[in-house]
Amino acid sequence: MDRLCTPWRFDYVTGEKKEEGCVFCNRVACDEAEHYVLHRGRHWYLLLNLYPYNSGHMLLVLNRHQPLLGQCTPAELAEMGRLLSLMEAVLTEAFNPDGINSGYNGGSSAGAGIPEHLHLHMLPRWHGDTNFMSTIGETRVMPQTLDQAYARLLPVVRKLADERL
């Protein structure tokens, strides 16, 4: 039997390493490289998901602590649209995926891991990326580390943000 070791997920699955306060509020001002922050806008910031479904799984996080899209200001919603478009362009250029998933989970019953703080997901998808490991083994195989994904995405984010925003 082959063994797939994923030690970076231990803290997540056991809940042993809890961060004080809201993890997203804590990232509003932080060391960007240490926390995989890719871009900061006026109302939102973009970072890699620490527990991704696929390489390149990004989060768009509102700078203020509130849970739902319906509570966003018109300026926040407008910037959100521009940044989602940027994220799609970045994933397309950096990874050339066959498709892209995007969305958010409004509330814990909808699957939100941090329901108190609005964040949206975007991730690249490829034909065959859901295989027997995910379906039967309930395990995801990640072809890149977070550091590798960050190094690949950061220059593309910077370039495209300069061109589009």
C-alpha positions as CSV (number, residue, x, y, z in Angstrom):
1,M,0.0,0.0,0.0
2,D,1.3,3.5,-0.9
3,R,1.3,6.1,1.8
4,L,0.5,9.8,1.2
5,C,1.8,12.0,4.0
6,T,0.3,15.4,4.4
7,P,1.7,16.7,7.7
8,W,0.7,20.3,7.0
9,R,-3.0,19.4,7.4
10,F,-2.5,18.0,10.9
11,D,-3.2,21.3,12.7
12,Y,-6.3,21.8,10.5
13,V,-7.9,18.4,11.0
14,T,-7.1,18.2,14.7
15,G,-7.9,21.8,15.6
16,E,-4.8,21.7,17.8
17,K,-3.3,24.9,16.5
18,K,-6.0,27.6,16.9
19,E,-5.1,31.2,16.0
20,E,-6.5,33.8,18.4
21,G,-9.1,36.1,16.9
22,C,-10.4,36.0,13.3
23,V,-7.8,34.5,10.9
24,F,-9.0,36.9,8.2
25,C,-9.0,40.0,10.4
26,N,-5.5,39.0,11.4
27,R,-4.4,39.1,7.7
28,V,-5.7,42.6,7.0
29,A,-2.2,43.8,8.1
30,C,0.4,41.0,8.2
31,D,3.6,39.8,6.6
32,E,2.3,39.1,3.1
33,A,4.7,36.5,2.0
34,E,4.4,34.6,5.3
35,H,0.6,34.4,5.0
36,Y,0.5,34.0,1.2
37,V,-1.2,37.4,0.5
38,L,-1.1,38.0,-3.2
39,H,-2.8,41.5,-3.5
40,R,-4.4,44.2,-1.4
41,G,-7.2,46.3,-2.7
42,R,-9.0,49.1,-1.0
43,H,-11.8,46.8,0.5
44,W,-10.5,43.3,-0.2
45,Y,-7.3,41.3,-0.2
46,L,-6.4,38.1,-2.1
47,L,-4.5,35.2,-0.7
48,L,-3.9,31.5,-1.1
49,N,-6.1,29.1,0.8
50,L,-4.0,27.3,3.4
51,Y,-6.1,24.2,2.9
52,P,-6.7,24.1,-0.8
53,Y,-8.8,21.8,-3.0
54,N,-6.3,22.3,-5.8
55,S,-3.1,24.1,-6.4
56,G,-3.8,27.8,-6.9
57,H,-6.9,27.8,-4.7
58,M,-7.3,31.5,-3.9
59,L,-9.5,33.4,-1.5
60,L,-10.8,37.0,-1.8
61,V,-11.4,38.3,1.7
62,L,-13.3,41.5,2.8
63,N,-11.1,43.8,4.9
64,R,-13.9,44.1,7.5
65,H,-15.5,41.5,9.7
66,Q,-19.0,40.8,8.4
67,P,-20.6,37.6,7.0
68,L,-22.7,38.2,3.9
69,L,-22.6,39.8,0.5
70,G,-25.9,41.6,1.2
71,Q,-24.1,43.7,3.9
72,C,-21.4,44.9,1.4
73,T,-21.4,48.5,0.3
74,P,-21.7,49.4,-3.4
75,A,-17.9,50.2,-3.5
76,E,-17.1,46.9,-1.9
77,L,-19.2,45.0,-4.4
78,A,-17.7,46.9,-7.4
79,E,-14.2,46.2,-6.2
80,M,-15.1,42.5,-5.6
81,G,-16.2,42.2,-9.2
82,R,-12.9,43.7,-10.5
83,L,-10.8,41.4,-8.2
84,L,-12.8,38.3,-9.2
85,S,-12.1,39.1,-12.8
86,L,-8.4,39.5,-11.9
87,M,-8.3,36.2,-10.1
88,E,-9.8,34.4,-13.1
89,A,-7.2,36.0,-15.5
90,V,-4.4,35.1,-13.1
91,L,-5.4,31.5,-12.8
92,T,-5.9,31.2,-16.6
93,E,-2.4,32.7,-17.3
94,A,-0.6,30.9,-14.5
95,F,-2.1,27.4,-14.7
96,N,-4.0,27.1,-18.0
97,P,-6.9,25.2,-16.3
98,D,-9.7,23.4,-18.2
99,G,-12.2,25.3,-15.9
100,I,-12.6,27.4,-12.8
101,N,-14.8,27.1,-9.8
102,S,-15.8,30.2,-7.9
103,G,-18.2,31.0,-5.1
104,Y,-18.8,31.5,-1.4
105,N,-20.5,29.7,1.4
106,G,-23.0,32.0,3.2
107,G,-23.2,30.5,6.7
108,S,-21.9,27.4,8.4
109,S,-24.8,25.2,7.2
110,A,-23.7,26.2,3.6
111,G,-20.2,24.9,4.4
112,A,-18.4,28.1,5.5
113,G,-15.4,27.2,7.6
114,I,-15.3,30.8,8.9
115,P,-18.9,32.0,8.5
116,E,-18.4,35.3,10.4
117,H,-16.1,36.8,7.8
118,L,-17.0,37.0,4.1
119,H,-14.6,35.4,1.7
120,L,-14.9,34.0,-1.8
121,H,-13.1,31.0,-3.3
122,M,-11.7,30.6,-6.8
123,L,-9.7,27.6,-7.9
124,P,-8.5,26.1,-11.2
125,R,-9.9,22.8,-12.3
126,W,-8.5,20.2,-14.8
127,H,-10.1,17.2,-16.5
128,G,-9.4,14.3,-14.2
129,D,-8.5,16.3,-11.1
130,T,-11.2,14.5,-9.2
131,N,-10.0,11.0,-9.3
132,F,-10.1,7.9,-7.2
133,M,-8.0,9.5,-4.4
134,S,-10.7,12.1,-3.8
135,T,-13.7,10.0,-4.6
136,I,-12.8,6.8,-2.7
137,G,-9.8,7.6,-0.6
138,E,-11.1,11.0,0.6
139,T,-7.6,12.4,0.0
140,R,-6.5,15.2,-2.3
141,V,-3.2,15.0,-4.1
142,M,-1.6,18.4,-4.3
143,P,1.0,18.7,-7.1
144,Q,2.5,21.9,-5.6
145,T,3.3,23.2,-2.1
146,L,1.8,26.6,-1.0
147,D,5.2,28.1,-1.5
148,Q,5.5,26.9,-5.1
149,A,1.9,28.1,-5.9
150,Y,2.6,31.5,-4.3
151,A,5.9,31.9,-6.3
152,R,4.0,31.0,-9.5
153,L,1.0,33.3,-8.9
154,L,2.6,36.4,-7.3
155,P,4.3,37.8,-10.4
156,V,1.2,37.1,-12.5
157,V,-1.0,38.9,-10.0
158,R,1.3,41.9,-9.9
159,K,1.5,42.1,-13.7
160,L,-2.2,41.7,-14.3
161,A,-3.2,44.0,-11.4
162,D,-1.0,46.7,-12.9
163,E,-2.6,46.3,-16.3
164,R,-6.3,45.9,-15.1
165,L,-6.8,47.8,-11.9
